[in-house]
């Protein structure tokens, strides 16, 4: 009876906790609605407060409760009765499900279970109270991917503010995570791949070089690539047939030179250091190194593809998107996602060919960002399946 009661109390506790996380995710989804509407239009996401786009009436607090307010108002403005898109509650529900689902998969699955490989024993032992900075890294990045996917699909543009916000948040939160107590059973483990001295210092050197490159851009020493892109955009077009892609790749290589030199210098300096870095250094190094790997693999293909074919191979927004993924999940996941993304592109082409005439929405061309985001979600949430498939296809490579 006592054991049964304890199990019931545990489930009750977990249920209340997941309900709270769902509510938090719904609030985050409400903010995503603001981001997805305002950023593409060049508006502030902070001010003015939310208003009805038709009558301009400012929403009162009880008109702005995620999901509930839309249901109580029956999808209409309380002042002018203008219709409110169902997108708003759907995005709020999606935010809640995403965050609550992530928490359930990380914290409630025992290490012996097949699906525990989504996170691993570290998450199960640490629980949310001992891993909240790491959880926020993953949650914020997944929410950011959601917003970037919707915006990119609509406008073929990824607002750089979103990946930069999630990246900087990860660089703050991972070191905070390193300062929290570690469960005795997971001492020595870390939720994302860690780096030794050489790779960590190389990552810091690369970050320093990247910041130097940004400084050179801001001061006018270097110029931004594709500065004259708008001159080739026809009225009503989203993309331009830009004829100088090869020239602009040389501009981007010049921008990347300080970063590459910083990586090389950091690697040689780090080689002289013995032992294992402190956890704080490894935590930040893993995040910065993941950012460089994620952004680097896209940028390498962008440059090589553009030089080879004379057209912009991949968007600069994709570089920042996968860089943010690396800052949250480390150096392996963004690279795996990058090589899985083309399959989503092929699937979309097939869906367009088969169902485009029946469902007009399937006839729309998609940029590469949504395919990258879907691949990342697959890597995160179907990690056990991918590990099993990898073990079959590449025996001995996966343990």
N, C-alpha and C positions, 0 to 999 in steps of 0.2 A: 504493500500500500504506500509506504514511504517512497519507494523507488518510482512508482507510478505517479505519485504526486509531484516528485521532483521533475520527472520528464514533462508533465503537464505544465509546470511552472516555467521550465526551460522554453517550451514551445510558445507559451504566452509571452515570455520576455522577448524571444526572437520576433514574434509577430508584432509586438509593439514597436520594437526597434526598426523592423522593416517598414512598418507603416510611417514612422517618423522620417525614414530615409526617402520613402516614396513622396511624402509631402515636400521634403526639401528639394527632391528632383523635380516635382511639379512647379515649385517656385522658380527653379532654375530654368525650366521650360518656358515659363512666363517671360523671363528675361530674354531667353533666346528669341522669342517672338519679336521683341523690341529690336534685338540685334539684327535679325534677318530682314526686318523692314527698314530700319534706319541706316545701317552702315552702307548698303549699296546706293542709297540716296544721298550720302554725304552728310547725314544728320548725326547729332550727338545722341548717344545712348543713355545719357544721364538727364538731360533737360531738353525740352520741357517735359513735365509729367505726362503720363498717358492720357490721351484725349480721344474722343470720337472723331474719326477722320471726316465725317460728314458735317456735323453741327458744331464741332470744336469744344463740346462740353468736357470738362475735366472729369476723369473717372474718380468717383469716391472710393474709399477703401473697401467698402462692401461690394463694389462693382468690379473689383480687381482681385478677388480671391481665385486662385487657379482652379479651373474645372468647374467648381461649384457656382461661381458667379455666372458663367455662360449658361449653365443649366437653369438657374433661377430666372435669368433674364430671357430664357428661351431663344438665345441666339440673337437678341436685338438690343440696340442701345436703349437705356432707360429714359432718355430724354426725347430723342427724335424717332425712335423705333427703326432706325436703319439696321439692316442685317449685319451681324458680326460673323465673319468667316469661321467655319468649323475648324480651320487650321489651328486656331488658338487653343482650344481644348485638346485637340489631337497632339499638338506639340507638347503641351503640359503633361498629358498622360504618358507620352513617349519618354519625356525626361524622368518622370517618376519610375516608370518600369525599368528604364536603363540603369538608374542608380540603385534601385532596390534589387534588381536582378544581379547586378555586379556584386553587391554586398552578400547576397545569398550564396552565390557561386564561390566566393572567396572564403567566407567565414563559416558556412554551415556544412560543407562537404568534408568528411573525415579524410585524412591522408591516404587511407587504404582504398578509397573509392576511385574508379576510373576517371571521373570528372574532376578530381582534385588537382589534376595537372594544369587546370586553368590558372590556378594561382600557386599552389604548392603548400607544403606544410608550414612554411613561414607565416602565411596569412592566417591559417587555421589556429596556430598557437598564439600569435600576437593579438588576435581579435581586433575589433575596431578601436578599442581604447588604446591599444599599443601600436596601432598602425595607421591612425587617421591621416597623417601627412601623406603617406604613400597612397592611401585610398583616394584622397583628394586629387593627387596627381593624375591617377588613372581616370577618375570620374570627370574632372575638368577637361581632360583631353578628349574623352569620348563625346562629351557635350559639345566641345568645340568642333570636333569632326562632323557632328550632326549639323551644326549651323553652317559650317563651310560647305558641306555637301549640298544643302538646299540653296545657298546663295550662288554657288558655282554652277549648279544645274540651271538656275534661272538667268544668270547674267554672264557666265563664263569668266567670272572674276572671283578671286579669293581675297577678301579684305585682310591685309597683312596684320591688322590689329589682333585678330583672333589667334592665329598661331603664335604670335609674339607674346600675347598675354599668357597662354598656356605654357609656353616654353619658360618664361621668366618665373611663373608660379612654380614650375617643377624645380627650377634651380634654387628656389627658396625652400620648398617643402622637403626635398630629399635630404639636404643637410639637417633640417629639423628632425626628420625621421631618424637619422643617425645618432641623435642625442638622446633618444628615448630608450628606456630599458629594453633589453632583449630577453626573450624567453629562453630558459636554460636549454631546451631541446632544439633550438634553432640558432644557437651561437655559431658564428662562422658562416651562416647562410645570409643571403640577401635576395630580395624579390626580383631584382633585375641583374643582368650580367655585370660583374664588377671588373675593374681593370687594375693592373699592377702599376708600379711607379712610372715606368716608361710610357705606357699608354695614357695614364692619367695626366702626367705633365705635358704630353703631346697634345691631349685634348685641351688643356688650359692654354697652351701656346696657340693652338688653332683658334680658340675663342678670342684671345688677345689680338691675333692677326685679323680676325673678322671685324672686331671692333675698330681696329686701326683703319681697315678698308672703309667702314661706314663713316669714320671721321674724315677720311680723304674725300669721300663723296659729298659730305655735308659742307666742307670748306671749299669745294669747287676744284680741288686738285685733280680729282678724277670726275668724269662725267657719268651720268646714269645711262645704262644701255636702253635702246629703243626710245630715245627721247623724241624722235620724230614719227613715232608709230601712228599717232592720231592723224597725221597728214595723209595716211593711206586708208583710213576707215571711211567707207561710203555711208551716206545717210541711211539709217535703218539697219546697218550691219552690226553684228556683234564682234566679228573677227575681221582682220585686215589681211590682204594678200601682200605681206611685207617683203620687199625684195633684197633687204640688206642684212639678213640674219647672220651670215658668216662674219661680216664686219663687226656686228654687235657681240658675237661670241668672243672676239679678241678683246673687246672692252671688258667683258665679264671675267676673262682670264686675268687681265691686269688687276681687276678688283680682288680676285681670289689669291693673287700672289702672296700678299702678307700672311694670309691664313695658312697657305701651304708651307711657307717658310717658318711660321710659328710652330706648326706641327713637327716639322723636321728638327728644329732647334729643341723643342720640348722633349722629343723622343731621346735625343742624344744626352740631354741633361738628366732625364729620368733614369737612363741606363746606369748611371753612376751611383744611384741610390740603392741600398740593400734592404732586404726584408720586405714586409708587406706594409702598404700605406695604412695610416689610421682610417677607421671606418668613415669619418667625416670626409676625408679626402677621396676615398673610394666611392662614397655616395654621390658627391658632386661630380667626380670624374666620370662615373658611369652615365650620369645624365648628360653632361656636356659631350662625352664621347658618342652617346647615342644620337644626340642632335647632329653632330658632324657626320655620322654614318648615314642617318636618314636623309639629311639635306645633300650630302655628298653623292650618294648613288643616283639621285634624281638629277643633280646638277651635271654630273659626268655624262649621263645619257643626253641631257639637254644640249650640252656643248658639242659632244661628238656627233649627235644626230643632226644638229643644225649645220655643223661644218660639212657633214657628208651630203645632206640633201638640199641645203640652201634655204630651208624654211625652219621656223622656230619649232623645234622638236617637242618640247614640253614647256608648260607655262612656269613662270617664276613662282607663282603661288603654290604649285605642287612641291617646289623645293622647300618652302616654309612649312607646308602641311606635314610632309614626312619628317622634317626636322623636329617639329613639335612632338610627333609620335615617338621619335627616338629619345627626346628629353624625358618622356614619361615612362617608356617601356624598355629603354636600353638599346644597345647597338644591333641586336639580332632581329627583333620583330619587324622594324621598318624595312630591312633588307628582304626578309621573307615576304612581307606584304607587297613589296615592289614587284617581285617576280610572280606573284599570284594575280596582281591587278589586271594584266592583259587578258586573263581568262574571263574576268567580268566584262571587259570590253568586247570580247568575242561573243559572249552570251547576249549582251545588249544588241549587237549587230544582228544576231539570229532572231531575237525578239522583235526587232524593228522589221525584219524581212517577213516574219511569219504573221505578226499581229498588228503591224502598223496601219493596215487598212481598216481593221476592226476597231482598234483603240487608237485614236489619233495621237494620244500622248506618247505612245511607243514609237511614233515616227520622228520624234525630236532627237537631234544629235546631242550627245552628252560630252562634256569635257572630260579630261582624265581624272580630275580630282575626286569625283564620286566613286570611280572604280578603285582608286587608292584607298579611300575611306572604307569602302565595303571590304576590301582585302584585309585592312587592319582589324576590323570587327571580326572577320573570320579567324584571323590569327589569334585574337584574344579569347574569343568565346568557344572556338572549336580546337583549341590547342591539343587536347588529348588525341583527337582524331588525326590531326596533322602529324603528330609524333608517331602514331601507329602507321600511317601511310608512309611517312618518311623512313621508318624502320624497314618496311617492306621494299620500298623502291631503292633505298640506299642502305643496304644491310652493313652494319659495322660503323656507320657514320652516326646513327642515333643510338643512344643508350637508354 
